[in-house]
C-alpha cells in the first residue's frame, strides 16, 4: 500500500473535483498508534466534557450546513435538498449522543454475603476504526463517530473513495470544536487494504462497518484472530407491502420516500413491492402519476429530485435488472430509460407483473426501479417477504391494526415502517437481522457497542 493518488469525481458531470493521496501503511499505523496514545487521556475526560465537545461539533456543522451539503452533492451526485437534509440528520446523531454520553450508567448489585459490595461500571472499548459507504457520507460517519466519542473512545474513519471530502470536512470541524487531532482522524486508502490493517492491528479494539454483506463477512473473519468487537450494517432487500385496506395516497407517498431517495441508492430502499390484487390498479395508477413528476438531473440544480447514479458499475447493474425483467414479461409502467450525460442517469422506473424468477426480485438493485408483484393472502406475502437472507428494513401499509400487528410480528427485519417510508431517526435503534448484520446504531442502544462492562467485588 503506497501513496497512490486518486480522483474524486462529480457523478453528474464526470469532472474531477479534487485529487487526493492514499495514506501509506506506515502513516496509517502511525495514526493508529497516536489514536491509542490519545485514548489513554481521552478516556479519562469527564462525560460532561465529552458531551460539551459534541455539542460544539454539532453547532459548527450546522453553521457550515450549506457548504457541507454542496461538497456532498458534488461528490455523491445526490440532489442538493437531500444533502441539506442529510447534514441535519447527521447532526441529530451528534446531538443525541452528546446527551447519551452522560447516561452510561453503572449500577450496584445486592450483595450475596454480608461483607461484600458489588459495583458495575462502564468503560470505553478503546480505539475504534470505521469504514463508511459512499451513499450517506455524512450520516454514516456521525452515526459511528458520535457514540464512540461519547463513550470515551478514540476514532479513525476510512471514508469511501468516491466520497471522502464530506468526511474530511466533518473531521476538520471536529478539531475546530476542540477534539484533539488524534482523538478523531480520517485515513484514505482502498477498502480491502485498510480493512486488513484495521482487523489485524492489535491496537484497534473495535471495527464498525456499513456496506455489502460479502465484505462484512470478510471483516468478521479477519477480526477473529484478535477477537475484535464488530458492528455490521450490511445489505438489504427490503419488501414493501400494500394491503387491501391501505390508504393508497399514503402508500404511494411512502413508496416514493423509500424507493427513490438518493436515486434508490440506499440499503433500506424498497426493492420488492407486493400489492394486494384488489388494489393493484389504483396503486399502480397513482404511483405512475407521482413517479412521472420526479425530475432527473444534476443534483446542484435545486429542482432535481433524482440525481445520477454513482458510477458505471451501478448504472450497468440497474440496466441489467430492467432488461432482465422486461425480457421475462415485466410490463413497463413508467420510466425505463437511461442515458449518459457526463454522469450516468436512470429515469425513475416502475415495473408491473414482476415474477420471482427475475433478478430484481432476488438481488439488491441500488437504483430508482420499483418492481410490483401482486398477492392474495396475508400469509402468502409474509412468506415471500421473508424469503431472503437479508433482514434490514421492511415496509407495509394497512389501516387495520390487527393486520399491522400480524405483519410487524412476523416480518424478520430489524427496521420496519408501518405506513411510514422513512423509519429512521437518531433516537431510534437501527440495524438488521440475518445476513444484514448485527449491532444497533442510534437510540439508547447505539452507545452500547462502544462500552465494556466492568464489575468490582469489594470485600469489606
N, C-alpha and C positions, 0 to 999 in steps of 0.2 A: 504494500500500500504506500503510494508516494504522494507527491504534491501535484497531481494532475489537475488541470483546470477543467471547469465545466460551465456551460452556458445556461443561464436561466432565461427561458423564452416566454413571450406572451402567447398563450394558446390562441388568442383571437387573430393575431397577425403573423405569428412566426418570428417576429423581431426579437433580437437578443436584448434583454433588459439589462443584464449585468453578467459579467464573467467572474466566477469565484474559484477559489482553490480548495481542493480537498486537504484536510489535515493529514499529516503523516502519522504513521503508527507511533512514532516517538512522541509527537505532540499530543496525541490522544492519551497515551499512557501518562504523560506529564500532567495533563488536565485531570485525569482520574486521581492521581496522587495528590494534587493540590486540593481536589474536592474532598478527599479523605482527610487531609490535614485540616481543612476548614470545618469539617464536620465535628472535630474534637472540640471546637469552640462554639459553633452554631448550636449544637445540641443542648448546650447549657443556657442558651438565651431564653429568658422567661417567655412563657406563652403569650403574654400580653404584648411583649415587644415584637415577637414574630407577627402577631396579629396587626400591629400598627404598621409594619413594613408592607404587609399585604394590602392594607387599606390604601397606603400611599401608591403602591403599584397600580391598584385599581383606578385611582384618580388620574394618574398620569396617562394610562391607556385611554380613558375616556376623553381626556384633553386632546389626545392625538388620534381620535377615532377616525376622522376623515382621511388622514394621511395613511394610517394602517389599512383602512378599507381599500384605498386606491392601490397600495402595494399588493394587497391580496388579489384584487381583481386583475391587475396586470400580470401576476404570475400564475394564477389559477384559472382565469377566464370567467369566473362566476360573476353574475350581474352585480353592479355596484351596490344596489339596495340590499342584496343578500349579504354582501361583505360587511356593510354597515351593521346589519343585524347580527352577523357572526361576532363582530368585535364586542358588541354589547353582551351577547351570550357568553363570550369568553370571559368578560369581566365579572359576570354573575358568579362564575366558579371561584374567582379570586375573593369576591366579597363574601360568598358563603363560607369558604374555608378560613377566611380571616376570623370568623366567629367560631368555627369548629376548632380552631387552634386552642381556644380557651375551654373546650369541653372534652378534652381527652382524659376523662375522669378515671381514677382508680377506685378501689373500694377496700373495706375491711371485711374479713370473714370471721364469723363467730368461732371462737376457739374451741377445740375439741378436748383440751386439757386445761386445767385451771391456770397454769403458769406460762401459757403461750399467747402471743398476739400474732395475727396473720394479716399481712398488708399486701395488696395487689397494686402495682403501678404500671404505667405505660411508658415505653421508651421508643425513640425513633430507630428505624431499622439500620440506617447508615446512608451510604452513597446510593442514589437511585439513578439508573440510566433509562432513558425513554427513547422510543423510536416511534415517530408520529407520521401520519399519512398526508398526502398532498391535498385531499379534498376539503379538509377543515383545518388549515394550518394554524389558526389562532385558537379555536376552541379545544382541539385535541391536545394542544400543548398546555394550556392553562388548566384543563381538566386533570392533568397529571402533576404539573408543577405546583399548583396551589395547595393540594393536600400534602404533598411531600414537604414543602416548605413550612406549612402549618404544623406538621408533626415534628419538625426539627431535623429533617433530612437535608442533605445537600443534593443537588440535582444537575444532571447533564442531559441535554436533549439533542438527539440526532433528527433533524427535520428531513422530509423527503427532498430529493434533489430537484424535483420540479418546482417546489415552493419553499425554499429556505428563507426568503427575505422577510416574511412575516415573523417567523420565529426569531430571527436575528434582531429585528426591531423590538420585539417584546422583551427579549433578554436585556437589550440596551436600556430599556425603560425600567426594568427591574433594578439594574445597577444604579440608575438615576434616583430611584425610590429609596435607595440605601442598602440594598442587599450587597454583600461583599461579592466581588467578581468571581471568587472561587466557590461561592455558595450556589450560584446558578450560572451555568455555562451552556454553550452550544458547540457542537462539532459537526463538520461537514465531511461526507465520505459515502462510499457505496454501502447500502444496507447490509449486504452479505458480509463484507469485511468488518464493518463496525459491529455487526451482530456477534461475530466470532470473538472480537476483542472484548466486548461487554460481557458476554456469557462466560468467558474463560478467566477474566481478570479477578484475582482474589479480593480486591478492594471494593468491587461492586457488590452490594448486598441485595439489590432488587432490580428486576427488569420489568418495565411496563411498556406494552406494545399494542398498537392499533393497526390492523392491516389484514392480510389474507390468512386463511386457515393453514395452508401449507407452510408458510413462513413461521406462523405461530408455533406449529408443531416442531419445527426445526429449532427454534429458540428454546423451547421447552426441553428438548432432548439435549441441546448443548449446555443448558443451565444445570443439568442433573449432576454433572461432575463436581460442582461446588455447592449444590443444593440451594441455589439462589431462590429467593421469593420471586414470584412472577404473576403478573396480571395480564390477561389476554382478552382483547376485544377484537373479535375476528369477523369473518364474513357472514353474510346473511342471505336469506332467500325468502323475504317476507311475504306472507299471504295477506290479502285484503278481502274481507267477506262482506258482501252487501246482501242482507237478508230480506225476505219478502215484505217485512214491515218497516224497512228502513225509510228514513226521511231522505228522499232522492237528492234534494239540493244539498243537504248536509253531507251525504255520501260523496257526491261529486266534488264538493269543496275539499273534503278530507283527502280524497284520492289525488287531487292535483297537488295539495300540500305535500303529501307523502311521496308521490311518484316523480314530480317534475322539479322539485327543489334541486338546485345545483346541477341542472340538466340530467337529473336521475342518477347522479354520481355520489350516492351515499349508501352506507352499509345497511341503513334501515328503510331504504326505498321499498315501496310495494312492488314486488316482482311478479306476483301471480294474483290476478283479480278474479274472485269467484262471486258470481252474481246469481241470485235465485232466478230460476227461469221465468217466474211470473213478473219480474220487474226488469228483465233484460232490456227490452226495447226502450223503456222510459229512461233507464240509467244510461244506456249506450247513446241515446239521442242527446241527453243533457250533457254527458261527458264530451261528446264531439263538439257541441256548441262552445263549451268553455275552453277546451284544449285548442280549438281553432283560433281563439283570441290571443294566445300566447305569442309574443313577438320574439323571434330569434335574431341574435346579432351580437355585436361587440359588447362585452359587459360594462365598458366605460360609458356606453350610452344609457342614460338613466331610464329610458323607456324599455330597455331589454328585459325580457323575462327568462329567456333560455340562452345561455352563452355557449361557447364552443365546448366540445369535449376535450379532455386534457391532452391527448396525443393520438398519433396514427394507430397505435395498437388498440386503444379504446374504441376508436372510430370503426376500425375493421371488425372488432368483435360485435359491436352494435349492428353493423350492416349485415353480418353473417346471421345474427339472430332473426332479423327481419326477413331476410331472404329465405332462410330455412323454414320459417313459419309460413310464409306466403306460398312457398313451393309445395307445402304439405296441406294446403287448403285453408289457411287462415285468411280471413277477409279484412282488407284494409279499410278501416272506418275513416281515418283521417291521418295526414302526415305521410310518413314513409319515405320522404326524400332526404337525401344527404348531399353535401357539397363541400368543396374546399375553397375557401376564400381567405388565404393567408393562414387561417386556422381550420379546424375540422368541425363542421356543423351538421347536426341532425335535427330535422323538424320534429316537434313533439308528435308522437305516433300512438294511435290506438288500433289494436288488432282484436278482432272478434272471431268466434268459432275456433278458438285455440284448443289443441288437443295435447294430451300428456306426452306424446312422442316428439314434441317439438323442443329444440334446445332451450328456448326461452323459459320453458316450464321446469327445467332442471338445473340451469346454470344462471348465475347472477349476471344480469346484463350490464349493469352500471351505465345506463343510458336512458334517454327520455322515451321509453317504449312501454306502453301499458297493454298487456295481453289479457283478454277477457275469456273466461270459461264459465259455463252455467252449471248449476246443481239443483237437485230436487229436495233432498233431505238434509237436515242439520248434521246427523251422524256422518253422512257421506262427506260433507265439506270439512268437517273436523279431521276425518281420516286423511283427506287429501292435503289439508293444510299442514298436518304433522308429518307427512311422508317426505321428509328431507333430513339430511344430517345436521342441518342448521337450526338454531333456535334463538335468534337475536330479537327480532321485532315482528309483531303481527298486529293486524287492524281488523275491526269489524264494526258494522253499522246495523243497529237494530234499536227500535223503540220499546222492545219487550224486555223487561228486566229479567224475566226467567230465562229467556234465550241468551241474554247478555251474560248472566252468571254462568250458564252452561258453557258458553264459548270461553269465557275467561278461565274457568277452572280446568278446562280440557285442552286448551292450546298450550303446547310445550314451548313457550317463548318467555324470555326474561323481561321484555318490554312490550306492553300491549296497549293499544289505543282503542277505546270504546267510543265510537262517534268522534274520534279525535285523530287527525292525521299527523299531529306533531307532539307526541307524548314524551317530551324530554325537557328537563329543566335542571338547574344546578342543584336544587334541593331534592331531586328525585334520583334514587339509585338506578344506574344504567349499566346493563351488561347482559350477556347471553347465556344460553344453556346449550347442551350437547356440543357440537363442534364449532359453535360460535364463541367459545372461550369461557373464562371463569374469572371471578372477582367482579367487584362493582365500583363504578366511578360516579361521583356525585352523591348527594344525600348524606345523612349521618354515617352511612356505610362506607363512603368514599375515602375516609381518612384511615380506616382500619388496616388496609394493606401496607401502610407505611409505619405501623406501630408494632412493637414487640410487647408481649405481656410478661411482666416480672413479678415474682412473689417472694416475700421475705417472711420467714417463720422466726419469731423472736422468742427466745426462752428467757423469761424474767425471774 
